[in-house]
Amino acid sequence: MRRAPVEDDENMDSLLDTLMNVVGILIIVLVVTQLGVGEAVKRIGETMAVDPAMLQRTEEELAASNRQRDKLDALAQDLQQVDEGQIAGRLEELLRKNAERQKEVDQQTAELKAKQEKAAENAQLLAEIEENKELLDKLRKEILASQEEEARLNALLDKTRPRRELPAIKVNLPNPRPAPPGAEQILFVCSNNKLYPLNAVPFQLKGRELGLNVIQSQRLEFYLPISESQKIFYLKDPKAFLRVFNENSPTDRYFRTELVAAGGTPRLVFHPLENAGETDRSIKRASSRFRKQLNAVDASSYYIRFQVCADSFDVYATARPIISRIGLLAGWEPQAADWHYTVNLGGTIRFGPPPQPQPKPTKPPPQPAKPKKPVNVID
């Protein structure tokens, strides 16, 4: 049963047709060549006398043509003996070999790609290993340094005499309560592990006077008041005012001040002087300035308020029992180590444009709020 024609058979038919055409053309060329040579010899023999040398050369050319004809005849016979099945078999063999070679090429390409990827991974691993080696060496050096430091400290500890225990600090349990009616506050700031007495009122008075002088001397501009009855100066250039003010800001033996803008309100910031203040040692002396100031305080009219920074609890713990023995009431409030006491400057100086006038209320005024509970400032 003959197989159904496929695309390869059609290609084979075209190839066979081409081969047969080539064979036919070669046979025709041979025949034409043979006839041409014979006619040439015949014409030469008829038209002119025969030259032996030319005759020999002509015979040699004829023999060469015959040999060429025989080769072409043999080639044609070989081509005629090749049948369709042999050509198809050869083509299939060639296709099979080409497919095998292509498969080998694909396999080698895949292997090469895998090797390249593996080489890249290996390079990355080597880089990570080198980095880890450096980190490991660094850690080893740090461990060795720590061990050497530990050994040095242990050696010093062995040579150090036992330290006597410090006396325990007595701290009373807090009893928060408001200050007695009419009692005024005396403020102490504990900072830099020193004790600083602070009375902000003189600073405020000097600051207000200085502020008005700065406005007049520098001729600073300010916004017009909302009404004639308003006597508030709203400065247009707070930076210039603050710069000139702080060049001569109020100071005393314990604090220097700095004026800052808190929105539209000027505030004084108190900076304790490093070379001032009462130390823990000076407070313990009976003739200290701290004790002389306390002896002049009326216990029925004043109470003590401590603002204690985180680095100054020791000096507070020394001063508090002295105050208790005198009979003065006191309280304290912990603050951060970088905390500074601030207070409004007060007076008639403000920053920025004045607030817009409020419209007249259409509703009845609210009822007065209940009086607030007094703040606990005594403990």
C-alpha positions in Angstrom: 0.0 0.0 0.0 1.5 3.3 -1.1 2.0 5.8 1.7 0.2 9.1 1.7 2.3 11.9 0.2 3.9 14.3 2.7 5.8 17.5 2.4 9.2 15.7 2.3 8.0 13.6 -0.8 7.1 16.7 -2.6 10.6 18.1 -1.9 12.1 14.9 -3.2 10.2 15.0 -6.5 11.4 18.5 -7.0 15.0 17.4 -6.4 14.7 14.5 -8.8 13.3 16.7 -11.5 16.2 19.1 -11.1 18.7 16.2 -11.2 17.2 14.8 -14.4 17.2 18.2 -16.1 20.9 18.6 -15.3 21.7 15.1 -16.7 19.7 15.9 -19.9 21.6 19.2 -20.3 24.9 17.5 -19.9 24.0 14.9 -22.6 22.9 17.6 -25.0 26.2 19.5 -24.3 28.2 16.3 -25.1 26.3 15.6 -28.3 26.7 19.2 -29.5 30.4 19.2 -28.6 30.9 15.9 -30.5 29.1 17.1 -33.6 31.0 20.4 -33.4 34.3 18.7 -33.3 33.5 16.3 -36.1 32.2 19.1 -38.4 35.3 21.1 -37.6 37.6 18.2 -38.6 35.6 17.6 -41.7 35.7 21.2 -42.8 39.4 21.4 -42.2 40.0 18.3 -44.3 37.9 19.6 -47.1 39.1 23.2 -47.2 42.9 23.0 -46.6 45.8 20.8 -46.7 46.4 18.7 -43.6 49.3 19.9 -41.3 50.7 17.0 -39.4 51.2 19.0 -36.2 47.8 20.5 -36.4 46.4 17.1 -37.1 48.1 15.6 -34.1 46.9 18.5 -31.9 43.3 18.1 -33.2 43.4 14.3 -32.5 44.6 15.0 -28.9 41.7 17.5 -28.4 39.3 14.9 -29.8 40.7 12.3 -27.4 40.3 14.7 -24.5 36.7 15.4 -25.6 36.0 11.7 -25.8 37.4 11.2 -22.3 35.2 14.1 -21.0 32.2 12.5 -22.7 32.9 9.2 -21.1 33.1 10.8 -17.7 29.8 12.6 -18.2 28.2 9.4 -19.5 29.4 7.5 -16.4 28.1 10.3 -14.1 24.8 10.3 -16.0 24.5 6.5 -15.6 25.3 6.8 -11.8 22.6 9.5 -11.5 20.1 7.4 -13.4 20.8 4.4 -11.1 19.9 6.4 -7.9 16.3 5.8 -7.2 13.8 7.8 -5.1 14.1 5.5 -2.2 17.8 5.9 -1.8 17.6 9.7 -2.0 14.8 9.7 0.6 16.9 7.5 2.8 19.9 9.7 2.5 17.9 12.7 3.3 16.3 11.1 6.3 19.8 10.1 7.5 21.0 13.6 7.0 18.0 15.1 8.9 18.4 12.6 11.7 22.1 13.4 12.0 21.3 17.1 11.9 18.6 16.7 14.7 21.1 14.7 16.8 23.8 17.4 16.3 21.2 20.1 17.2 20.3 18.2 20.3 23.9 18.0 21.3 24.4 21.7 20.6 21.3 22.5 22.8 22.6 20.2 25.5 26.0 21.8 25.4 24.5 25.3 25.4 22.4 24.4 28.5 25.4 22.9 30.2 27.5 26.0 29.4 24.7 28.3 30.8 24.5 26.2 33.9 28.2 26.4 34.4 28.2 30.1 33.9 25.4 30.5 36.5 27.2 28.2 38.9 30.4 30.2 38.3 28.5 33.5 39.2 27.0 31.9 42.3 30.5 30.6 43.3 31.9 34.1 42.8 29.1 35.6 45.0 29.8 32.9 47.6 33.5 33.7 47.5 32.8 37.4 48.0 30.4 36.6 51.0 33.0 34.3 52.5 35.7 37.0 52.2 33.3 39.5 53.8 32.5 37.0 56.6 36.1 36.4 57.1 36.8 40.1 57.6 33.8 40.3 60.0 35.0 37.2 61.9 38.5 38.6 62.2 37.1 41.9 63.5 34.9 40.1 66.1 37.9 38.0 67.2 39.9 41.1 67.7 37.1 42.7 69.7 36.7 39.6 71.8 40.5 39.5 72.5 40.4 43.2 73.4 37.4 42.7 75.7 39.2 39.7 77.3 42.3 41.8 77.8 40.3 44.6 79.3 38.5 42.2 81.6 41.7 40.7 82.8 43.1 44.2 83.4 40.1 45.3 85.4 40.1 42.0 87.4 43.8 42.7 88.2 42.9 46.2 89.4 40.0 44.9 91.4 42.2 42.4 93.1 44.6 45.3 94.1 41.8 47.6 95.2 40.8 47.8 98.8 37.2 47.1 99.7 35.2 50.3 99.6 33.3 51.2 102.7 29.5 51.4 102.3 28.0 54.8 102.0 25.3 55.9 104.5 21.8 55.3 103.3 19.9 58.3 102.1 16.8 58.9 104.1 13.7 59.8 102.0 10.4 60.6 103.6 7.3 59.1 102.0 5.5 61.8 100.0 2.4 63.4 101.3 1.1 65.6 98.3 -1.0 68.6 99.4 -1.5 72.3 98.5 0.6 75.1 100.0 -0.9 76.9 103.0 -3.2 79.8 102.1 -1.2 82.9 101.5 2.2 81.2 101.5 4.6 82.3 98.8 7.0 80.1 97.0 10.8 80.2 97.2 12.3 78.4 94.2 15.5 76.3 94.1 16.9 74.8 90.9 19.1 71.7 91.2 21.3 71.5 88.1 24.9 70.4 87.4 24.7 68.7 90.8 24.5 72.2 92.4 21.8 74.2 94.2 20.7 77.6 92.6 18.2 79.9 94.3 16.0 81.6 91.7 13.8 84.7 92.0 12.3 85.4 88.6 10.6 88.7 89.4 13.7 91.0 89.2 14.6 89.4 85.9 11.1 90.1 84.5 11.2 93.7 85.6 14.7 94.3 84.2 13.7 92.5 81.0 10.6 94.6 80.4 12.6 97.8 80.9 15.3 96.5 78.6 12.8 95.5 76.0 11.2 99.0 75.8 14.7 100.6 75.6 15.6 98.2 72.7 12.4 99.2 70.8 13.2 102.9 71.3 16.9 102.8 70.5 16.6 100.5 67.5 13.4 102.3 66.3 11.7 98.9 65.6 8.4 98.9 63.8 5.3 97.5 65.4 1.7 97.0 64.4 -0.8 99.7 65.2 -2.9 98.8 68.3 -6.4 97.5 67.8 -7.8 100.3 69.9 -6.6 103.4 71.7 -7.0 101.7 75.0 -4.6 98.9 74.0 -1.1 99.5 75.1 0.6 96.4 73.7 3.5 96.6 71.3 3.3 93.9 68.6 6.7 93.9 66.9 7.1 93.3 63.2 10.7 92.0 63.4 11.1 89.8 66.5 14.5 88.4 65.3 16.1 91.9 65.4 14.6 92.5 68.9 15.7 89.2 70.3 19.3 89.7 68.9 19.7 93.1 70.5 18.0 92.1 73.8 20.1 89.0 74.3 23.3 91.0 73.9 22.5 92.6 77.3 20.0 90.1 78.8 19.6 90.3 82.6 22.0 88.2 84.8 22.9 87.7 88.4 25.4 85.7 90.4 23.6 82.4 89.7 21.9 82.7 86.2 22.1 84.3 82.8 18.9 84.7 80.9 18.0 84.3 77.2 14.8 85.7 75.6 13.1 83.4 73.1 9.8 83.6 71.2 7.1 81.2 72.3 4.6 81.9 69.5 3.7 85.6 70.0 4.9 85.7 73.6 8.5 86.5 74.8 9.8 84.1 77.4 12.9 84.2 79.6 15.0 81.1 79.8 17.3 80.7 82.8 20.8 79.1 82.3 22.6 78.2 85.5 26.2 79.5 85.6 28.8 76.7 85.8 31.1 78.5 88.3 28.2 79.4 90.6 25.7 77.5 92.8 26.0 75.6 96.1 27.7 72.3 96.0 26.9 69.3 98.2 29.9 70.0 100.3 29.2 73.7 100.8 25.5 73.1 101.8 26.7 70.9 104.8 28.6 73.8 106.3 26.8 75.7 109.0 28.1 79.0 107.7 27.0 78.4 104.1 25.0 81.0 102.1 22.2 78.4 101.7 21.7 78.1 105.5 21.9 81.8 106.0 19.2 82.4 103.4 17.0 79.7 105.1 17.4 81.1 108.6 15.9 84.4 107.3 12.8 82.8 105.9 9.5 82.9 107.8 8.2 79.3 107.9 4.5 80.5 108.2 4.7 82.7 105.1 6.9 80.8 102.6 7.4 77.2 101.3 10.3 75.8 99.3 9.9 74.3 95.8 12.7 72.3 94.2 13.1 71.7 90.5 15.5 68.7 90.4 17.3 67.8 87.2 18.2 64.1 86.6 21.9 64.7 87.3 21.4 66.6 90.6 19.4 64.3 92.9 22.4 64.0 95.4 22.5 67.7 96.1 18.7 67.8 96.6 18.9 64.8 99.0 21.5 66.8 101.0 19.5 70.0 101.1 16.0 68.5 101.9 16.8 67.3 105.5 18.2 70.7 106.4 15.0 72.4 105.3 12.9 69.9 107.2 14.9 70.5 110.4 14.2 74.2 110.1 10.5 73.5 109.9 10.0 74.8 106.3 7.4 73.0 104.1 8.9 71.9 100.8 8.1 70.0 97.6 10.0 68.9 94.6 9.5 68.1 90.9 11.9 65.9 88.8 13.1 67.3 85.4 15.3 66.1 82.5 19.0 66.6 82.7 18.9 69.3 80.0 15.8 71.1 81.4 15.8 74.9 82.0 13.4 77.0 83.9 11.4 79.5 81.8 8.9 82.2 82.6 6.9 84.8 80.5 8.6 88.2 80.3 5.2 89.9 80.9 4.7 93.6 80.2 3.5 95.1 76.9 5.8 93.5 74.3 4.4 90.8 71.9 5.6 89.3 68.6 3.7 89.2 65.3 0.4 90.9 64.2 -2.2 91.5 66.9 -5.1 89.1 67.1 -8.3 90.0 65.3 -11.1 91.5 67.4 -13.6 89.0 68.5 -17.3 89.6 67.4 -19.7 90.5 70.1 -21.2 87.4 71.6 -24.9 86.8 70.6 -25.4 84.2 73.3 -25.4 85.0 77.0 -22.0 84.8 78.6 -21.2 81.4 80.1 -21.5 80.8 83.8 -18.3 81.3 85.7 -16.3 78.1 86.0 -16.0 76.4 89.4 -12.8 77.2 91.2 -10.0 74.8 90.5 -8.7 72.6 93.1 -5.4 73.9 94.5 -2.3 72.3 93.0 -0.3 70.0 95.3 3.1 71.6 95.7 4.0 70.3 99.1 5.2 66.7 99.7 
